[in-house]
């Protein structure tokens, strides 16, 4: 930063909503954090997205921001966690894909069923990508990582009620977007 502030002063100004300080922190740390995320993820675009997610969450939760110690350490730890969560999510998706591809099916049903399943999977991915960011993250943590609402709330530093509301919203939106592909059975929470 051009003007040096103590870490506690930076946190205080972020909590107060100083866009100038937030911008300086972003400019100072984005490139090194991106390089760090890249060493974990080996994907430039995903590394950039993870760093952006960290900064988005800092700004979103700025009024409750708790950083004990160096801002630099906090940022690196946050990018590390965000990157590992992403990798864990990818691993769950890959396991699902392997399971699905190895599921035995009679030859006569195989091609048609796989085409329908692929089409459904494409629609699910599209619907997921269209969810608001927080809804999508909470839905993925609940459904793909099989986390309880309480775990999600703690990890994202939000209330269980917020998780419940966001899951309800995600399920409603997913149901609407996938109405033509899903049976009439309701989707249930796992709180």
N, C-alpha and C positions, 0 to 999 in steps of 0.2 A: 504494500500500500504506500501511497505517496506520503501520507502523514502516519506516523507510527502511533498506534494505540495499544494499550495493554489488552490481553485477551478478554479480561472481564469487561473492559470498556466497550470492546467490539460486540460482545454478547449483549450488553446493556443497550447499545444503540440498535442492534438488530431487533431486540425485543420491542423497542420503541417504534420500530417500523422505518428506520433510516434506509431509504432506497440507495442513497449514496454509499453508505457503508456496505450494504449488501452487494452493490455493483462492484465495489473495490475488492471485496472478498472473492466474488465470482471471478473477476479479471485476474486476480493474483493466483488463485488456486485451480482454475479450470484446467489449464494445460497439464500441470503436474498430476492432478487427479485423473485426468483422462489417460495419461501415460501409464499410471498405476493400474487403473481398471483394465487397460489393454493387456497388461502382463498377466492378468487373471483370466480374462475372457478371450483374448486372441481374436477379437472382432472389433474393428474401429467404430462402426456405427453403434453397436451394442454398448461398448465402453462409453461412448458419448452419451447415450441414453441413460445409462446408470448414473453418471455424474450429474446430468440434468435432473434426474429424479431426486437425488440427494439435495440439490439446491432448491428444487421445487418444494420438497418437504420442509426444509429449513424455513423458507419464506412462509409457507402455509401455517407452520406451527410456531412462528417467530415469537408470539406473545407468551408461549410456555417453554421457550427454548432454555434448556439446561445444559450448559457445557462447563464441566468442572475440569479445568486444566487448559491446555493449549487448543486453540481453534484448529490448528493444523492437524493435531492428533485426532480430534473429533471428526474432521472431514475425511481423513484417510480411513478411520474405522467405519464410518458411515458408507463410504464407497466400497470398502471391503465387504461389509454385510450385504449391501445391495447387490453386488456382483455375485456373491455366494448364493443368495436367494434366487437370482436369475438362473444360475447353473443348476440349482436344485430343481427349479421348475422345469428346465429343459430336460433333466434326467427323468423326471416323472412323465413328461410328454413322450420321451423316447421309449420308456418302459411300456407305456400304454400302446404305442405304435407297434412295438415288437410283439406284445401279447396279442394285439388284434391281428397282426399279419400271420401269426403262428396258430391262430384258432382254426381247428379243423372244420371243414364244411364239405358237405356232399358236392361232388363236381358239378352237378346240374344247377345247384343253387349258388355256387361259388362266384361266378362272374357277375351275375345280376346283383347278388347281395353285396359283393365288394364295391360295385359301382354305386349302389345306394348308400352304403356306409361311407364311401369316399365323398360323395356329394353332401351327406349329412355333416361329415367332419369339416368340409370346406365351409359350410354354412355356419357351423358352430364357431370356427375360427374367425369368420367375418363378423359374426354377432359379438364375439368377445372383443375384437379389435374396435368395435363401435361403442363399447361401453365407456362411460367416463372413467378416467384414470383410477380414481380411488375405488370405484365399483369393481373394475376389472381386477385390480390387485387383490382386493378382499375376496372376490369370487374365486380367483385362482388359488389363493392361499387355502381357502376352505375346501374347494373341490379337488384340486390337483395335489396339494400338499397335505390334505386331510387334517388341517389344523382346526382346533376348536375356536369358537368365537373369542373366548377369553385370551387364548394365545395370540390371536390376530390383534386384538385390542392392545395387548401389552407390547407386541412387536412394533406396531404402528403408532403407539402412544396416543391412542384414541379410546373412547369409552366403548364398552360392550354394546351399549344401546346404538351407538353410531355404526358399529359393525353389523348389528341386526338390521338397522335401517338400510344400510348400503347393500346388504345381501338381498333384502326384500326387493329393493329397487333393481338390482342386477337380475334376480330371478324373473321379475315382471318383464323387464326388457328382453331377456333371453327368450322367455315364453312367447312374447309378441313376435320377435324376429324369427323364431323357429316354429311358429304355429303350424305351418304346412308339413312339417317333418316329424313332429313329435306326437305320441299318443296323448290322449286326454288326461293321463295321470298327472297329478300335481307334483312339482319339484319341492322337496322338503329341505329345511335347514338342518344343521347339525350342532346347534348351540348347546 
